[in-house]
Amino acid sequence: MQLLPEPVRRLAAWCAVVLLVAGVVYVGIRLCVEFRTAVTPVLLALLGAALLGPLHRRLVRARMHRSLAAGLTCVAVVAVVGGAVYVVVAALIGTGDQIIASLRDAAEDVTRHFGVAGTSLDDLAANTKELLGRFGRTAASHVISGVSVVGEAIAMAVLALLLVFFFLRDSDRVSDTIRALSPCGLADTVEAIARRAFEAVEGFMRGTTLVALIDATCIGVGLLILDVPGAVGLAALVFVGAYIPYLGAVVSGGVAVLVALADRGTVIALWVLGIVLAVQQLEGHVLMPVIQSRTVQIHPAVVMIAITAGASVAGVLGMLLAVPLTAAAFGVVHELRDRYAKEKVA
């Protein structure tokens, strides 16, 4: 190695570090995928604790016992989520057939417009029916597999809720636990890194929830004014889609425009498109910079790469978790950079 120039040795050292880090990250991701049944509830519980932490702290400051405060917080979440699901399901049951028919009419209009000869939704439905009849046994096995997936999802949701309770109740002991598990002499650094990462996730979750609520309210009011069918369900779709930056807004907004196009015509569809674009511009240029100004700022290109990587690893769940985990990683990097700069100055 001494025969090589200094720049080459530095490049080789950095390459070795990058390869080592990449290998560790790859092994960690593979382990998380293999043990996803246990890892997923923990990650969801951390996101839930980050979102509900301020409410729990307010209850504790009001001289409420930590266990009771954590229990009331979880009960409130279940009540709010259950109520929201009930409203959305009721809205979709009342207008679901109309939305599906509108989307079907819009797809047929697009098919006729582009002149796809010999292809229609009826043909696709007939072919699908034939395939299902031909491969009935495979479909039955898929149904059984789907039932098991639903059961697994319910079990993970219950476990995540229980973990949220414990994370909130024992949040005051986290610092002591981290310091006890840290290597000798690195307790302060590890605690600061963990705190910075959690603060980044906490700020991201709070900001995203507020932005999602504003987006859903604005678009929902616009859809109600324009008398678009299923306005409440479409607004709920906008709210959920806001947790997947960029892609979620495009998908939910596109569905709203298609429903308006099929049911209310081109003029109303253009109005809906204008509302969706205006809300997205408001989100990108006003809401996100103002609301999330105290959180880790991530470049849109990094967000898109993170979403793509998360989708390739864990599908929709990976897309939901990709950006918060990226925010935590950026928080760790910023903390290390700040500490290195202070040590260098000292």
C-alpha contacts under 8 A as a table, 3 or more apart, distances in Angstrom:
res1	aa1	res2	aa2	distance
1	M	4	L	5.49
1	M	9	R	7.12
2	Q	5	P	7.52
4	L	8	V	6.33
4	L	9	R	6.47
5	P	8	V	5.41
5	P	9	R	6.44
6	E	9	R	5.13
6	E	10	R	6.26
7	P	10	R	5.13
7	P	11	L	6.15
8	V	11	L	5.03
8	V	12	A	6.13
9	R	12	A	5.05
9	R	13	A	6.15
10	R	13	A	5.06
10	R	14	W	6.21
11	L	14	W	5.16
11	L	15	C	6.11
12	A	15	C	5.03
12	A	16	A	6.19
13	A	16	A	5.13
13	A	17	V	6.30
14	W	17	V	5.02
14	W	18	V	6.10
15	C	18	V	5.07
15	C	19	L	6.07
16	A	19	L	5.15
16	A	20	L	6.07
17	V	20	L	5.08
17	V	21	V	6.11
18	V	21	V	5.18
18	V	22	A	5.96
19	L	22	A	5.05
19	L	23	G	6.01
20	L	23	G	5.12
20	L	24	V	6.24
21	V	24	V	5.12
21	V	25	V	6.09
22	A	25	V	5.09
22	A	26	Y	6.02
23	G	26	Y	5.09
23	G	27	V	6.16
24	V	27	V	5.20
24	V	28	G	6.07
25	V	28	G	5.00
25	V	29	I	6.10
26	Y	29	I	5.13
26	Y	30	R	6.17
27	V	30	R	5.11
27	V	31	L	6.13
28	G	31	L	5.13
28	G	32	C	6.16
29	I	32	C	5.03
29	I	33	V	6.17
30	R	33	V	5.06
30	R	34	E	6.18
31	L	34	E	5.05
31	L	35	F	6.08
32	C	35	F	5.13
32	C	36	R	5.40
32	C	39	V	6.11
33	V	36	R	4.89
33	V	313	V	7.66
33	V	314	A	7.63
35	F	38	A	5.67
35	F	39	V	6.04
36	R	39	V	4.79
36	R	40	T	5.35
37	T	40	T	5.86
37	T	41	P	7.14
37	T	152	E	7.82
37	T	156	M	6.79
38	A	41	P	6.02
38	A	42	V	6.82
38	A	156	M	7.78
39	V	42	V	5.25
39	V	43	L	6.34
40	T	43	L	5.22
40	T	44	L	6.13
40	T	156	M	7.38
41	P	44	L	5.06
41	P	45	A	5.85
41	P	156	M	5.52
41	P	157	A	6.75
41	P	159	L	6.15
41	P	160	A	4.40
41	P	163	L	7.65
42	V	45	A	5.03
42	V	46	L	6.17
42	V	160	A	6.31
42	V	163	L	6.96
43	L	46	L	5.09
43	L	47	L	6.35
43	L	321	L	7.88
44	L	47	L	5.09
44	L	48	G	6.12
44	L	160	A	6.21
45	A	48	G	4.88
45	A	49	A	5.94
45	A	160	A	4.98
45	A	161	L	6.66
45	A	163	L	5.72
45	A	164	V	4.84
45	A	167	F	7.72
46	L	49	A	5.02
46	L	50	A	6.04
46	L	164	V	7.00
46	L	167	F	7.63
47	L	50	A	5.04
47	L	51	L	6.23
47	L	201	V	7.18
47	L	202	E	7.46
47	L	205	M	7.18
47	L	324	P	7.99
48	G	51	L	5.10
48	G	52	L	5.98
48	G	164	V	6.29
49	A	52	L	5.10
49	A	53	G	5.39
49	A	164	V	5.59
49	A	167	F	6.50
49	A	168	L	6.17
50	A	53	G	5.35
50	A	198	F	7.14
50	A	199	E	7.89
50	A	201	V	6.55
50	A	202	E	4.39
50	A	203	G	7.97
50	A	205	M	6.92
51	L	54	P	7.33
51	L	202	E	5.88
51	L	205	M	5.63
51	L	206	R	5.78
52	L	55	L	5.49
52	L	56	H	6.39
52	L	73	T	7.30
53	G	56	H	5.16
53	G	57	R	6.14
53	G	168	L	6.72
54	P	57	R	5.11
54	P	58	R	6.25
55	L	58	R	5.19
55	L	59	L	6.41
55	L	73	T	7.21
56	H	59	L	5.17
56	H	60	V	6.25
56	H	69	A	5.95
56	H	70	A	6.22
56	H	73	T	6.43
56	H	168	L	6.98
57	R	60	V	5.01
57	R	61	R	6.09
58	R	61	R	5.06
58	R	62	A	6.27
59	L	62	A	5.02
59	L	63	R	6.94
59	L	64	M	5.80
59	L	69	A	5.79
60	V	63	R	5.29
60	V	64	M	4.94
60	V	65	H	6.42
60	V	66	R	6.03
60	V	69	A	6.46
61	R	64	M	7.13
64	M	68	L	6.81
64	M	69	A	6.11
65	H	68	L	5.27
65	H	69	A	6.01
66	R	69	A	5.04
66	R	70	A	6.08
66	R	169	R	5.41
67	S	70	A	5.14
67	S	71	G	6.09
67	S	169	R	5.42
68	L	71	G	5.01
68	L	72	L	6.07
69	A	72	L	5.19
69	A	73	T	6.09
69	A	169	R	7.71
70	A	73	T	5.07
70	A	74	C	6.25
70	A	165	F	5.45
70	A	166	F	7.74
70	A	168	L	5.71
70	A	169	R	5.52
71	G	74	C	5.20
71	G	75	V	6.13
71	G	165	F	6.39
72	L	75	V	4.98
72	L	76	A	5.97
73	T	76	A	5.07
73	T	77	V	6.23
74	C	77	V	5.03
74	C	78	V	6.20
74	C	161	L	7.16
74	C	164	V	7.51
74	C	165	F	6.50
75	V	78	V	5.08
75	V	79	A	6.09
76	A	79	A	5.04
76	A	80	V	6.05
77	V	80	V	5.13
77	V	81	V	5.90
78	V	81	V	5.21
78	V	82	G	5.68
79	A	82	G	5.08
79	A	83	G	5.89
80	V	83	G	5.12
80	V	84	A	6.05
81	V	84	A	5.05
81	V	85	V	6.04
82	G	85	V	5.09
82	G	86	Y	6.07
83	G	86	Y	5.01
83	G	87	V	6.18
84	A	87	V	5.13
84	A	88	V	6.11
85	V	88	V	5.09
85	V	89	V	5.87
86	Y	89	V	5.14
86	Y	90	A	5.91
87	V	90	A	5.15
87	V	91	A	6.06
88	V	91	A	5.06
88	V	92	L	6.03
88	V	232	V	6.78
88	V	233	G	5.32
88	V	236	A	6.73
89	V	92	L	5.01
89	V	93	I	5.94
89	V	233	G	7.76
90	A	93	I	5.11
90	A	94	G	6.18
91	A	94	G	5.19
91	A	95	T	6.10
91	A	96	G	7.52
91	A	230	G	6.52
91	A	232	V	6.35
91	A	233	G	5.85
92	L	95	T	5.11
92	L	96	G	4.46
92	L	230	G	6.63
92	L	233	G	5.88
93	I	96	G	5.16
93	I	97	D	7.59
94	G	97	D	7.66
95	T	98	Q	5.16
95	T	99	I	6.14
95	T	229	P	6.52
95	T	230	G	5.33
96	G	99	I	5.09
96	G	100	I	6.14
96	G	230	G	7.14
97	D	100	I	5.16
97	D	101	A	6.02
98	Q	101	A	5.06
98	Q	102	S	6.00
98	Q	229	P	7.05
98	Q	230	G	7.91
99	I	102	S	4.99
99	I	103	L	6.14
99	I	229	P	6.67
99	I	230	G	6.60
99	I	259	V	6.25
100	I	103	L	5.11
100	I	104	R	6.07
101	A	104	R	4.95
101	A	105	D	6.10
102	S	105	D	5.10
102	S	106	A	6.09
102	S	258	L	7.51
102	S	259	V	5.32
102	S	260	A	7.85
102	S	261	L	7.91
102	S	262	A	4.81
102	S	263	D	5.61
103	L	106	A	4.99
103	L	107	A	6.10
103	L	255	V	7.98
103	L	258	L	6.16
103	L	259	V	5.63
103	L	262	A	6.51
104	R	107	A	5.11
104	R	108	E	6.22
104	R	121	L	7.86
105	D	108	E	5.07
105	D	109	D	6.14
105	D	262	A	5.69
106	A	109	D	5.04
106	A	110	V	6.21
106	A	258	L	6.18
106	A	259	V	7.37
106	A	261	L	6.62
106	A	262	A	4.84
107	A	110	V	5.10
107	A	111	T	6.11
108	E	111	T	4.93
108	E	112	R	6.12
108	E	120	S	7.03
108	E	121	L	7.04
109	D	112	R	5.17
109	D	113	H	5.98
110	V	113	H	4.98
110	V	114	F	6.22
111	T	114	F	5.44
111	T	115	G	6.10
111	T	116	V	5.78
111	T	120	S	7.32
112	R	115	G	4.92
112	R	116	V	6.53
116	V	119	T	5.99
119	T	123	D	6.34
119	T	124	L	7.50
120	S	123	D	5.21
120	S	124	L	6.37
121	L	124	L	4.93
121	L	125	A	6.01
122	D	125	A	4.96
122	D	126	A	6.09
123	D	126	A	5.06
123	D	127	N	6.11
124	L	127	N	5.09
124	L	128	T	6.01
125	A	128	T	5.00
125	A	129	K	6.12
126	A	129	K	5.08
126	A	130	E	6.21
127	N	130	E	5.05
127	N	131	L	6.15
128	T	131	L	5.07
128	T	132	L	6.12
129	K	132	L	5.10
129	K	133	G	6.16
130	E	133	G	5.09
130	E	134	R	6.13
131	L	134	R	5.01
131	L	135	F	6.03
132	L	135	F	5.23
132	L	136	G	5.52
132	L	139	A	6.86
133	G	136	G	5.26
135	F	138	T	5.42
135	F	139	A	6.34
136	G	139	A	5.00
136	G	140	A	6.14
137	R	140	A	5.03
137	R	141	S	6.29
138	T	141	S	5.12
138	T	142	H	6.20
139	A	142	H	4.92
139	A	143	V	6.20
140	A	143	V	5.02
140	A	144	I	6.37
141	S	144	I	5.10
141	S	145	S	6.16
142	H	145	S	4.86
142	H	146	G	5.94
143	V	146	G	4.88
143	V	147	V	6.21
144	I	147	V	5.13
144	I	148	S	6.40
145	S	148	S	5.11
145	S	149	V	6.21
146	G	149	V	4.95
146	G	150	V	6.21
147	V	150	V	5.10
147	V	151	G	6.23
148	S	151	G	5.03
148	S	152	E	6.09
149	V	152	E	4.99
149	V	153	A	6.09
150	V	153	A	5.01
150	V	154	I	6.22
151	G	154	I	5.15
151	G	155	A	6.20
152	E	155	A	5.08
152	E	156	M	6.16
153	A	156	M	5.10
153	A	157	A	6.12
154	I	157	A	5.04
154	I	158	V	6.24
155	A	158	V	5.23
155	A	159	L	6.16
156	M	159	L	5.01
156	M	160	A	5.95
157	A	160	A	5.02
157	A	161	L	6.23
158	V	161	L	5.14
158	V	162	L	6.33
159	L	162	L	5.12
159	L	163	L	6.13
160	A	163	L	5.00
160	A	164	V	6.12
161	L	164	V	5.04
161	L	165	F	6.45
162	L	165	F	5.14
162	L	166	F	6.49
163	L	166	F	5.07
163	L	167	F	5.92
164	V	167	F	5.05
164	V	168	L	6.06
165	F	168	L	5.32
165	F	169	R	6.07
166	F	169	R	5.05
166	F	170	D	5.88
167	F	170	D	5.44
167	F	171	S	5.62
168	L	171	S	5.22
169	R	172	D	7.71
170	D	173	R	5.49
170	D	174	V	6.93
171	S	174	V	5.38
172	D	175	S	7.00
173	R	176	D	5.43
173	R	177	T	6.24
174	V	177	T	5.08
174	V	178	I	6.09
175	S	178	I	5.18
175	S	179	R	6.17
175	S	191	E	6.57
176	D	179	R	5.17
176	D	180	A	6.07
177	T	180	A	5.08
177	T	181	L	6.25
178	I	181	L	5.24
178	I	182	S	6.02
178	I	187	A	7.42
178	I	190	V	7.36
178	I	191	E	6.26
179	R	182	S	5.14
179	R	187	A	4.86
179	R	188	D	7.33
179	R	190	V	7.48
179	R	191	E	6.55
180	A	187	A	7.69
182	S	186	L	6.30
182	S	187	A	5.20
182	S	190	V	6.67
183	P	186	L	5.58
183	P	187	A	6.59
184	C	187	A	6.76
185	G	188	D	7.70
186	L	189	T	5.28
186	L	190	V	6.06
187	A	190	V	5.26
187	A	191	E	6.02
188	D	191	E	5.21
188	D	192	A	6.08
189	T	192	A	5.14
189	T	193	I	6.12
190	V	193	I	5.11
190	V	194	A	6.14
191	E	194	A	5.17
191	E	195	R	6.03
192	A	195	R	5.08
192	A	196	R	6.04
192	A	335	E	7.40
193	I	196	R	5.14
193	I	197	A	6.14
193	I	331	G	7.66
193	I	332	V	5.41
193	I	335	E	6.09
193	I	336	L	7.39
194	A	197	A	5.17
194	A	198	F	6.16
194	A	332	V	7.48
195	R	198	F	5.24
195	R	199	E	6.06
196	R	199	E	5.13
196	R	200	A	6.21
196	R	328	A	7.65
196	R	331	G	5.53
196	R	332	V	6.34
196	R	335	E	6.67
197	A	200	A	5.16
197	A	201	V	6.40
197	A	327	A	7.45
197	A	328	A	4.28
197	A	329	A	6.72
197	A	330	F	7.69
197	A	331	G	4.86
197	A	332	V	5.57
198	F	201	V	5.08
198	F	202	E	5.94
198	F	328	A	6.56
199	E	202	E	4.91
199	E	203	G	5.99
199	E	295	T	7.78
200	A	203	G	5.26
200	A	204	F	6.08
200	A	295	T	5.53
200	A	296	V	5.88
200	A	327	A	5.89
200	A	328	A	5.59
200	A	331	G	5.88
201	V	204	F	5.02
201	V	205	M	6.08
201	V	324	P	5.54
201	V	325	L	7.40
201	V	327	A	6.15
201	V	328	A	5.74
202	E	205	M	5.28
202	E	206	R	6.22
203	G	206	R	5.26
203	G	207	G	5.96
203	G	292	Q	6.89
203	G	294	R	7.25
203	G	295	T	5.38
204	F	207	G	5.21
204	F	208	T	5.86
204	F	292	Q	6.84
204	F	295	T	6.32
204	F	296	V	7.75
204	F	324	P	6.77
204	F	327	A	7.43
205	M	208	T	5.17
205	M	209	T	6.01
205	M	324	P	7.58
206	R	209	T	5.27
206	R	210	L	6.28
207	G	210	L	5.25
207	G	211	V	6.10
207	G	288	M	7.58
207	G	291	I	5.69
207	G	292	Q	5.47
208	T	211	V	5.05
208	T	212	A	5.89
208	T	242	A	7.16
208	T	243	Y	6.51
209	T	212	A	5.03
209	T	213	L	6.11
209	T	243	Y	7.64
210	L	213	L	5.11
210	L	214	I	6.28
211	V	214	I	5.17
211	V	215	D	6.09
211	V	242	A	7.66
211	V	283	E	7.06
211	V	287	L	6.53
211	V	288	M	7.20
211	V	291	I	7.80
212	A	215	D	5.10
212	A	216	A	6.00
212	A	238	V	7.31
212	A	239	F	4.86
212	A	240	V	7.42
212	A	242	A	5.19
212	A	243	Y	7.30
213	L	216	A	5.22
213	L	217	T	6.04
213	L	239	F	6.09
214	I	217	T	5.14
214	I	218	C	6.11
215	D	218	C	5.31
215	D	219	I	6.07
215	D	238	V	7.08
215	D	239	F	6.91
215	D	242	A	7.99
215	D	279	V	6.35
215	D	280	Q	7.84
215	D	283	E	7.53
216	A	219	I	5.32
216	A	220	G	5.66
216	A	235	A	4.81
216	A	236	A	6.55
216	A	238	V	5.40
216	A	239	F	5.10
217	T	220	G	5.08
217	T	221	V	6.00
217	T	235	A	6.95
218	C	221	V	5.31
218	C	222	G	6.25
218	C	279	V	7.17
219	I	222	G	5.02
219	I	223	L	6.13
219	I	235	A	6.36
219	I	238	V	7.95
219	I	275	I	6.67
219	I	276	V	6.56
219	I	279	V	7.27
220	G	223	L	5.09
220	G	224	L	6.16
220	G	231	A	5.76
220	G	232	V	6.27
220	G	234	L	7.19
220	G	235	A	4.78
221	V	224	L	5.08
221	V	225	I	6.16
222	G	225	I	5.16
222	G	226	L	6.21
222	G	272	V	7.40
222	G	275	I	6.93
223	L	226	L	5.07
223	L	227	D	5.98
223	L	228	V	5.26
223	L	231	A	5.44
223	L	272	V	7.05
224	L	227	D	4.89
224	L	228	V	6.19
224	L	231	A	5.85
225	I	228	V	7.88
226	L	268	I	6.96
226	L	272	V	7.98
227	D	231	A	7.79
228	V	231	A	5.90
228	V	259	V	7.40
228	V	260	A	5.79
228	V	263	D	7.43
228	V	264	R	7.02
229	P	259	V	7.49
229	P	260	A	7.71
229	P	263	D	7.65
230	G	233	G	5.32
230	G	234	L	6.09
231	A	234	L	5.11
231	A	235	A	6.03
232	V	235	A	5.07
232	V	236	A	6.20
233	G	236	A	5.01
233	G	237	L	6.22
234	L	237	L	4.90
234	L	238	V	6.28
234	L	252	S	7.26
234	L	255	V	7.84
234	L	256	A	6.37
235	A	238	V	4.96
235	A	239	F	6.28
236	A	239	F	4.98
236	A	240	V	6.30
237	L	240	V	5.23
237	L	241	G	5.93
237	L	252	S	5.95
238	V	241	G	5.01
238	V	242	A	6.14
238	V	248	G	7.49
238	V	249	A	6.55
238	V	252	S	5.29
238	V	253	G	7.10
239	F	242	A	5.38
239	F	243	Y	7.56
240	V	243	Y	5.93
240	V	244	I	7.90
240	V	248	G	7.80
241	G	244	I	5.51
241	G	245	P	7.60
241	G	247	L	7.75
241	G	248	G	4.02
241	G	249	A	5.77
241	G	251	V	7.62
241	G	252	S	6.37
242	A	245	P	5.84
242	A	246	Y	7.78
242	A	248	G	5.64
242	A	249	A	5.93
243	Y	248	G	7.12
243	Y	320	L	6.40
244	I	247	L	6.12
244	I	248	G	4.90
244	I	249	A	7.62
244	I	307	I	7.77
244	I	319	M	6.46
244	I	320	L	5.79
244	I	323	V	7.89
245	P	248	G	5.89
245	P	249	A	6.87
245	P	303	V	7.57
246	Y	249	A	5.37
246	Y	250	V	6.29
246	Y	304	M	8.00
247	L	250	V	5.18
247	L	251	V	6.24
248	G	251	V	5.24
248	G	252	S	6.07
249	A	252	S	5.35
249	A	253	G	5.77
249	A	280	Q	7.63
250	V	253	G	5.25
250	V	254	G	5.87
251	V	254	G	5.10
251	V	255	V	6.29
252	S	255	V	5.23
252	S	256	A	6.40
253	G	256	A	5.14
253	G	257	V	6.26
253	G	273	L	7.56
253	G	276	V	6.02
254	G	257	V	5.11
254	G	258	L	6.17
255	V	258	L	5.12
255	V	259	V	6.19
256	A	259	V	5.23
256	A	260	A	6.21
256	A	272	V	7.28
257	V	260	A	5.11
257	V	261	L	6.02
257	V	269	A	5.36
257	V	270	L	7.63
257	V	272	V	5.86
257	V	273	L	5.90
258	L	261	L	4.96
258	L	262	A	6.18
258	L	269	A	7.23
259	V	262	A	5.34
259	V	263	D	6.08
259	V	264	R	7.97
259	V	269	A	7.96
260	A	263	D	5.31
260	A	264	R	5.19
260	A	265	G	6.57
260	A	266	T	7.85
260	A	268	I	6.25
260	A	269	A	4.83
260	A	272	V	7.11
261	L	264	R	5.70
261	L	265	G	4.73
261	L	266	T	5.36
261	L	268	I	6.90
261	L	269	A	4.68
262	A	265	G	6.02
264	R	267	V	7.76
264	R	268	I	5.81
264	R	269	A	7.03
265	G	268	I	5.75
265	G	269	A	6.21
266	T	269	A	4.97
266	T	270	L	6.13
267	V	270	L	5.18
267	V	271	W	6.38
268	I	271	W	4.93
268	I	272	V	6.18
269	A	272	V	5.01
269	A	273	L	6.10
270	L	273	L	4.91
270	L	274	G	6.10
271	W	274	G	5.00
271	W	275	I	6.24
272	V	275	I	5.04
272	V	276	V	6.14
273	L	276	V	5.12
273	L	277	L	6.08
274	G	277	L	5.17
274	G	278	A	5.97
275	I	278	A	5.07
275	I	279	V	6.10
276	V	279	V	5.22
276	V	280	Q	6.14
277	L	280	Q	5.05
277	L	281	Q	6.10
278	A	281	Q	5.09
278	A	282	L	6.11
279	V	282	L	4.94
279	V	283	E	6.04
280	Q	283	E	4.92
280	Q	284	G	6.05
281	Q	284	G	5.11
281	Q	285	H	5.91
281	Q	286	V	7.84
282	L	285	H	5.49
282	L	286	V	5.30
282	L	287	L	6.28
283	E	286	V	5.67
283	E	287	L	4.63
283	E	288	M	5.67
284	G	287	L	6.46
284	G	288	M	5.67
284	G	289	P	7.40
285	H	288	M	6.70
285	H	289	P	6.55
286	V	289	P	5.72
286	V	290	V	6.01
287	L	290	V	5.33
287	L	291	I	5.61
287	L	292	Q	7.80
288	M	291	I	5.43
288	M	292	Q	5.48
288	M	293	S	7.45
289	P	292	Q	5.62
289	P	293	S	5.28
290	V	293	S	5.29
291	I	294	R	7.73
292	Q	295	T	5.30
292	Q	296	V	7.86
292	Q	297	Q	7.84
293	S	296	V	7.86
293	S	297	Q	7.56
296	V	327	A	6.07
296	V	330	F	6.71
296	V	331	G	6.38
297	Q	327	A	7.90
298	I	302	V	6.57
298	I	303	V	6.72
298	I	327	A	7.22
298	I	330	F	7.92
299	H	302	V	5.33
299	H	303	V	6.45
300	P	303	V	4.93
300	P	304	M	6.23
301	A	304	M	5.20
301	A	305	I	6.26
302	V	305	I	5.12
302	V	306	A	6.04
303	V	306	A	5.06
303	V	307	I	6.12
303	V	323	V	6.36
303	V	326	T	7.94
304	M	307	I	5.10
304	M	308	T	6.14
305	I	308	T	5.12
305	I	309	A	6.10
306	A	309	A	5.11
306	A	310	G	6.00
306	A	319	M	7.85
306	A	322	A	5.54
306	A	323	V	6.37
306	A	326	T	7.02
307	I	310	G	5.05
307	I	311	A	6.06
307	I	318	G	7.40
307	I	319	M	4.96
307	I	320	L	7.87
307	I	322	A	5.60
307	I	323	V	6.79
308	T	311	A	5.15
308	T	312	S	6.24
308	T	319	M	7.25
309	A	312	S	5.16
309	A	313	V	6.27
309	A	318	G	7.83
309	A	319	M	7.94
309	A	322	A	7.65
310	G	313	V	5.16
310	G	314	A	5.90
310	G	315	G	6.69
310	G	316	V	7.94
310	G	317	L	7.73
310	G	318	G	4.06
310	G	319	M	4.89
310	G	320	L	7.90
310	G	321	L	7.23
310	G	322	A	5.25
311	A	314	A	5.43
311	A	315	G	4.09
311	A	316	V	5.94
311	A	317	L	7.45
311	A	318	G	5.09
311	A	319	M	5.09
312	S	315	G	5.98
312	S	318	G	7.66
313	V	318	G	6.37
314	A	317	L	5.76
314	A	318	G	4.39
314	A	319	M	7.51
315	G	318	G	5.22
315	G	319	M	6.44
316	V	319	M	5.01
316	V	320	L	6.37
317	L	320	L	5.10
317	L	321	L	6.26
318	G	321	L	5.12
318	G	322	A	5.68
319	M	322	A	5.25
319	M	323	V	7.46
320	L	323	V	6.95
320	L	324	P	7.90
321	L	324	P	5.68
321	L	325	L	6.16
322	A	325	L	5.37
322	A	326	T	6.08
323	V	326	T	4.91
323	V	327	A	6.08
324	P	327	A	4.96
324	P	328	A	6.25
325	L	328	A	4.99
325	L	329	A	6.21
326	T	329	A	4.96
326	T	330	F	6.19
327	A	330	F	5.10
327	A	331	G	6.15
328	A	331	G	4.96
328	A	332	V	6.31
329	A	332	V	5.11
329	A	333	V	6.29
330	F	333	V	5.00
330	F	334	H	6.09
331	G	334	H	5.16
331	G	335	E	6.17
332	V	335	E	5.14
332	V	336	L	6.21
333	V	336	L	5.20
333	V	337	R	6.08
334	H	337	R	5.02
334	H	338	D	6.07
335	E	338	D	5.16
335	E	339	R	6.15
336	L	339	R	5.14
336	L	340	Y	6.00
337	R	340	Y	5.10
337	R	341	A	6.08
338	D	341	A	5.13
338	D	342	K	6.24
339	R	342	K	5.13
339	R	343	E	6.18
340	Y	343	E	5.15
340	Y	344	K	6.05
341	A	344	K	5.06
341	A	345	V	6.18
342	K	345	V	5.18
342	K	346	A	6.10
343	E	346	A	5.03
